[in-house]
Amino acid sequence: EDGGDYYPAEIAIMKYSFIESIKQEYFTIIKPEKFPVDYTDTAIDLSREPHQIPPFHFVAANGDYNGYGKKLNELLVASKIYKPFFIGGYTLKEKYTLI
């Protein structure tokens, strides 16, 4: 986060049922188009901790932004029975103590 803007490093989504276990999952590392000039140092620092994903020239990164949207739409379509439930990694870590 930098001045109210957020630059995610990865996307991880899973549809899960307690009865059927994992139904669908999607994970990708985001290839940034470019960072604002004043954010480069922050991106480098965050690549060391917490996620350890290099911000530049990472061959496993995915730059297919249209593909992200299609996959997210496919996985996040709400069921008629169950509503989606979201947990952000940092939100969970900062607000809750895990035992």
C-alpha positions as CSV (number, residue, x, y, z in Angstrom):
1,E,0.0,0.0,0.0
2,D,1.3,3.4,-0.9
3,G,-0.7,6.6,-0.5
4,G,-4.0,4.7,-0.7
5,D,-3.1,2.7,-3.8
6,Y,-2.6,-1.1,-3.5
7,Y,-0.4,-3.2,-5.7
8,P,-1.2,-6.9,-5.2
9,A,1.6,-9.4,-5.9
10,E,-0.6,-12.5,-6.3
11,I,-4.2,-13.8,-6.6
12,A,-5.4,-16.9,-4.8
13,I,-9.0,-18.1,-4.9
14,M,-10.6,-21.3,-3.9
15,K,-14.2,-22.6,-4.0
16,Y,-14.5,-25.0,-1.1
17,S,-17.3,-27.2,0.3
18,F,-17.1,-29.0,3.6
19,I,-18.8,-31.9,2.0
20,E,-17.0,-31.9,-1.4
21,S,-13.7,-30.4,-0.3
22,I,-11.9,-28.2,-2.9
23,K,-14.1,-27.7,-5.9
24,Q,-12.0,-25.1,-7.9
25,E,-8.9,-23.1,-7.3
26,Y,-6.9,-20.4,-9.0
27,F,-3.5,-19.0,-8.2
28,T,-1.3,-16.7,-10.1
29,I,1.5,-14.2,-9.5
30,I,0.8,-10.8,-11.0
31,K,3.2,-9.3,-13.4
32,P,3.0,-5.6,-12.9
33,E,3.0,-3.3,-15.9
34,K,5.0,-0.8,-14.0
35,F,5.2,0.8,-10.6
36,P,5.0,4.5,-9.9
37,V,8.6,5.9,-9.6
38,D,8.2,6.6,-5.9
39,Y,7.0,3.1,-5.2
40,T,9.9,1.1,-6.6
41,D,11.8,1.0,-3.2
42,T,8.7,-0.1,-1.4
43,A,8.1,-2.9,-4.0
44,I,11.6,-4.1,-3.5
45,D,11.3,-4.1,0.3
46,L,8.0,-6.0,0.1
47,S,9.5,-8.5,-2.2
48,R,11.9,-9.5,0.6
49,E,9.2,-9.6,3.3
50,P,6.5,-10.7,3.5
51,H,5.7,-12.5,0.2
52,Q,9.2,-13.0,-1.3
53,I,8.0,-12.5,-4.9
54,P,10.4,-10.5,-7.0
55,P,8.7,-7.3,-8.3
56,F,10.7,-7.2,-11.6
57,H,11.7,-9.8,-14.3
58,F,10.0,-12.8,-12.5
59,V,9.5,-15.4,-15.3
60,A,6.6,-17.1,-13.4
61,A,4.6,-13.9,-13.3
62,N,1.4,-13.7,-15.3
63,G,0.7,-10.6,-17.3
64,D,-2.6,-11.7,-18.8
65,Y,-4.9,-9.1,-17.2
66,N,-7.9,-10.1,-19.2
67,G,-7.3,-13.7,-18.1
68,Y,-7.4,-12.6,-14.5
69,G,-10.8,-11.0,-14.9
70,K,-12.3,-14.0,-16.7
71,K,-11.0,-16.5,-14.1
72,L,-12.1,-14.3,-11.2
73,N,-15.5,-13.9,-12.7
74,E,-15.8,-17.6,-13.2
75,L,-14.8,-18.4,-9.6
76,L,-16.7,-15.6,-7.9
77,V,-20.1,-16.0,-9.4
78,A,-22.3,-16.4,-6.4
79,S,-24.2,-19.6,-5.8
80,K,-28.0,-19.4,-5.4
81,I,-27.5,-21.1,-2.0
82,Y,-24.2,-19.8,-0.7
83,K,-22.8,-16.3,-0.8
84,P,-19.0,-15.8,-1.4
85,F,-16.9,-15.3,1.7
86,F,-13.6,-13.3,1.4
87,I,-10.5,-13.1,3.6
88,G,-7.6,-11.0,2.6
89,G,-4.3,-12.4,3.8
90,Y,-3.1,-9.3,5.5
91,T,-6.5,-8.6,7.0
92,L,-6.6,-12.0,8.6
93,K,-3.1,-11.7,9.9
94,E,-3.5,-8.2,11.4
95,K,-7.0,-8.6,12.9
96,Y,-7.1,-12.1,14.2
97,T,-4.9,-14.3,16.3
98,L,-4.5,-17.7,14.9
99,I,-4.1,-20.6,17.4
